[in-house]
């Protein structure tokens, strides 16, 4: 099973000792997305939580017991955590990177919320079936991971419908043309932005959303 944790007030998530503790707790694989200095100047950063997310840690375990133990470990290196059990899909497989090395580029983590007036099945259809192609076609994305939230994992997990990870060239931190792959053509940039905004508005991702720029690490 895959569980994703949002963390606030974090310690050193890249410490080998922490990875070892997570492994001992039952983590089969661990990924850390950290809002660090490398992405501090990102032009796109949105916060709907009461404070910005400092990191997102994704953990794969064999069962609930191991995931509970992992949550306890993460709780010892953060002032607050919230977790969700998710179902993962990978429309664009991120590039392989050695364990412990920073992945190339920028990894945006987006927390989506379903509008109350949009039925779940229709929301899912608009997001996963319709929007996926638009997102890939209009942006310079080279890795795209969709995580549908199945249930809150921690008792106080805020209501989130999905968590999306999109990988971009590092130039996309500050250059809209690099973000939208529009090759310096302002008319094409405007066309892509308009198409993207029309698509995200159809399932409520034009509001009440968190976008967290991060550096991506596979730790186990």
N, C-alpha and C positions, 0 to 999 in steps of 0.2 A: 504494500500500500504506500501511497505517496501522501505526505503531510507537508504543508507549507506554513511556515511561521513568520509573522512580521515581528520585528524586534525594535525596541526603543532603548536608549541608554546603554549602548553595547560596550563590551570589552573587546579584547583581541580575538576576533573570530577566525583568524588565520593561524593561530597557535597550534603547533603539532599536538600539544597536550590536549587541547579541546577536541581535535579530530579523534584522538585515541579514546577519549572519554565517550564520545558519541558512538564510536565503533563498539566499545565495551557495553554500551547501553542497548545495542542491537541495530544500529544504523548500517544498512547494506551499502548505501550510497549517500553522499552529502554534497550539496551545492550551496554556496554562499554568494549572495548578491549584495554588495556593500555600497552604500552611498558615501563614497570616500572623496579624497581630495582630487583624484583623477577626473571626476565628473562634476566637481563643485560648480563649474561655470555653465552647466547645461541650460539651454534656453527654454526647455520645456520641463517644468516641475509643478505639479498640481497636488494639493493636499485637501482631502475631505475629512480625514481622521482629525482628532483633536490636536495632534502634533505630527510633524513629518516622520515617516518611517525611516529608521536608520539602516536597516538591513532586512533582507528576506532570506531565510534559510529553508531549503527544500531537503527533505529527508525521505528515503525509501526504507521501509522496514518490512518484516515478514508478518507483523500483526500489531494489534492494538497495544498489547503489553509493552512491546519494545518501543512503540511510538510514545507511550506515556513516559517511559524512562528517558527517552531522548528529550522530551519536553522539560523534564526536570533538570537535565544538564544545561539546556539552553537558558532556562530560567535563572541559572547561577551566573550567567555572563551577560545578563540584560536586566534592566530595571522593570521591564514589562514585555510580555510576549502575548501574541494571539495566534491561534493555529486553526487551519482548515484542512479537512481531508478532501482530496481532489481527484478528479479523473483527467489524465493527461492525454493530449493529442499534440503531434508535432508536424504541422503542415510544412515547415521548413526546418530540417535538422540542423542545429547549431554545429559549427565546426568542432572537431575533436581537438582538445588541448590537454597537455600533460597535467597530472594532478598537482595542485598547488600553484600553478601558473595563471596569471591573469589572462582571460580570454581577450582577443583583439576587439577593439571598438568600444561601443557603449551599449549597455543592456538596460532598456527601460522596462520597469515592472509596473503594470497597470492593474489597479484594483477596480473591477467593474461592479456596479450595483444595478439591479433590475428595477425599472420604474414600477410603482405599485399598480398602475393601471394597465400594465402589459402582461398578459398571461405568460407563464413560464415557457411553455412550448413555443409560443410565437416569438418570445425574446430569444430563445435558443436558436430558432430557425434563422432569425434576422442576423444574429451574431455569427454563428458558426457556419451556416450554409451560404449566406449571402455576403457577409462582410469580409470573410477570410480572403477571398479572391481580390477584393478591392484593396485591402490593406497591403497585400503582397504586390499588387500591380502599381500602386501609387507611391510606395515608399522604397527606400534603399535597403530594405530589410534583408539580412543574410542568415537569420535564424529566427524562428517563430514558434513559440510553445504556448499552447492554450491549456489552461487548467480550469475545468468546470468544478465549482465547489459542490460537493455532495452533502457536507454537513460541517458545522462548526466543530472543531476538535477540542479546543479549550473552552471552559465554561463561559468565559466572558468574550468570546470571539464576536466582533462586530458582524453585522449582516453584510456579506459580500457574495456576489453571484459567481464571479470568476476572477482569476488572476492570470494575466497575459504577460509573457516575456518576449520582447522584440529586440533583436540585435541589429545595431546600425554601425556604419563606419564612424570612427572617432571624430571625424570632421563634422558629423551631424550634431555634435554638442552645440555648435554656435552658427552653423551655416544651413539655412533652410533648403538651399539647393542640394546640399549633401544629404539632408534628411529625406527629401522627396525625390532624389535622383533625377532632377530636372535639368542638369547639365548647364546651368547658368541662364536658362531660357525663362524669363519672368512670366511670359504668357503660359508656358507649360506648367510652371510652378503654381500659378493661380488656378489653372484647370485641375491639377492634382489635389490641391488643398480643398477646392470646392467639392470635388467628388468624394474625398475622404470625409469631409464634414457632413455632407449629406448622408453618407452611409452610417457614420457613428451616431448621428441624431436619430436614426431609425430604431435604435435599440437602447437609447438613453445614455450613451457613452460620451455625449457632449456636455454632461453635467454630473455633479456628484461622483467624481472620479478622482482617484489618486494616481499620479504618474511619478514614479521614483527612479531617477537616473542612478545607475549602479555600475560597478565593476563586477564582473562575473568570475567566480572561481569554482572549479570542481575540486573537492577536498578528499573524496573517497569514492 
